[in-house]
């Protein structure tokens, strides 16, 4: 058996065609791996920056965590009020009397039945404050239909109707949607019989009243509100009245700084920043010459270097006359922040307002970090991350086209080699046959 008998043009052509594109394939794989690594790194960077921005926003006064400084407000007696102190609440003691709680207007019509509704004609008018609505009585024939008609117009009237059972009988009840003296219900009807029922036969279940509180000795100051919640009557405190106090037993409201919660807020900022800094360090590490430490996918990245420089500068800057160092917060050699608890607690106790003004406000640390550092990367329209991701996507598409070109070259070479090796095999086979005639 000669070598010609075992020669396979297909196999040989595949080997030759593969060899012809090997260098290009190696380059393509390297380029794809590099772009894929950069895309993953950008996603990691985006997630890290987004998480830090979320943490920063939570710590602002308008955020879910309500500011760096945390205050508490407590009452000397429970059950009369609930209290919520904001970051701007001022330390102090306040004497409060709850004179009245706010209530909504509520009427019951115990003598009004389905027959009265069916017999009525014309309009029924409901007025509350500056709202009014007319109900066409010809369109309703019983209490249930009247209830539904009133509720369908509740947005215009400010009233809600319901039916309650009393000894098996449906009783129509009408309630104002809002509390306060200004929200009393006024009723009238074109039909004389219905008008009499509405204006003279109603049972007053609850009367529309404002909440009333007083402050100081001998009720020195009086405050009224249509709802039970008073905001900033005590600066920075939301006070909701629940029930009246005895005339000779005023509540003592104590507003003071919550040092433990304030420290937790500051710790959250330090922790969030350190997590971001750790991610940035991982992405930009230079690696080692012997390969024992891998080089970061964004090593030497000028954009991240600029971001780190900006953040470092902001952390050392003065905001409204105060620096982080005044509260024991400073950067270590590795760029990580550290909080000195003793210095922090003493500084907050001395002047918590300074900590608020440092972090919050249009020119506070939190806004400046977001505006001058994070937004440059995270802006949805022209942010650095979006632009770089788009650039990598374009390069990826170019590599896809290049891969198709390499595949086309492989197929062209393969087909050419198959043809050439098949022709060669045929010629050699014919030569062997011819030579066999002489042997």
C-alpha positions, 0 to 999 in steps of 0.5 A: 500500500503506497502513501497515495492510497492513504492520502486524503485531500479533504484532511490535507486541505483542512490542515493547510487552510487552518494554517493559513488563518492561524495567525489572524485567529490568534490576533482575533482571540486576543482582541476579543478577550481584551475587549470582553475584559474591558466591557466586564470592567466597565460594568463592574465600574458602573455598578460600583459607582451606581452603588456609591451614588445610591448610598450618597443620595440616601444620606442627603436630607431629602434621601431615605436616610434623612441626612447625616445628622440624626435627631430624636424627639420624645414626649414625657407621656405616651399616647398623646402624640407621635414625633419625628425629628429631622436632621435640621431639628434644634435641641431643646425642651418644649411644653405642648398641650393638645387641645383638640384633634382634627376630625372629618365631617361624618353624617348618617341618614337613618330615616332615609330609605330606598323609597325616598330615593326612588321618589326624589326628583331634580338634583342633590347638591354636595358642597365641601369647601370650594368643591361642589357636585350635583347628583341627578336623582332621576338616575338613581332609584335606591340607596346603593345606587346613590352611594355609587353615584356619590363615590363616582364623583368623590374627586369633585365633591371631596365626599365618600358615601357608604352603607352600614347595616343597623338592625338589618337596615341599610343606613347611608353615611356620608364622610368628608375625605379630609379633616378640618373645620373647612371641610364640613359637608353642606347638603341640599336638594331640589326635591323638598322631601329629600331636602328636609331629610338631608338638612334636618334628619341627619345624625352627626356622627363626627364633626369637622374640626381642626387640630389645636395645640398650644405651647408654653405656660398658660397656653402662650401660643396657639396653633391650629391645623386642618390635619393632625400633623403639625410640621415645624411648629417645633423646628425640624419636628413632625408632630402628630396629635392622637388624643387631648392632654389634660389641662394641667398636664402638658407634654414636655417634648425633648429634642436632642441629637441621636449620637449613635444614629448620627455615628452610624450615618457617618460610618455608612458614608465611610464604608460606602466610599471605601467599597468604591475605592477598593473596586477602583484599586482592583480595576486599576492595579498594575500587576507584577512583573512575574505574573503573580498579581494580575494586571487590572483591566483598566490599569493606567486608565486616565479617566479613573485616575482623574476620578480618584484625584477629584474624590481625594480633593473633595474629601480634603476640601472645606464645605461651608467653613468645615472639613471632614477632618474636623469630625475625625474623618480622614484618608489613610495612605492606601486612600481608604477613609477612617473615622476616629469615633472619639473626635467625631462624637465630641465634634457632633456634640459640640456643633451638629449643625456644622456636620449637616452643612458640611455634607448637605446642601447645594454646595455640600460634600454629597452634592459636589461628589455626585456632580463633579465626580460621579455624574461625569461617568454615569450621565445617561446621555454623555457620561464617560461610561456610556461613550466608552461602552459604545466605543467598545460595542463598535469595536466588537462589531468590527471584530465580528466582521473580521471574524467573518472575513477570516472564515471566508478566507478559510473556506476559499483556501479550503476549496482551492486546496481540495481542488488542487490536492484532488487534481494532484491525486488524480494525476499521480494515480494515473501515473502509477497506472501507466508505470504499472504497465511497464513492470 
